[in-house]
């Protein structure tokens, strides 16, 4: 399978498409006109059209998370 434009891996493409397909199954409206009723195919068409925005969340270390939680619990006076 060829790497899709805008994705760093085919695995990420599948994850994004699967999440969008779940949204469609839950009642979200498609962003493209299509003949198919299958949510997976609709999600693929939306990704190919560039209608789905996605991002990779920033990874934080356990120390960074602990510091943020402490800062929230005990704000500077």
Secondary structure, DSSP 8 states (H G I E B T S, - for coil): ----TT-S-HHHHHHHHHHHHHHHHTT---SS--S---HHHHHHHHHHHT-----------HHHHHHHHHHHHS---
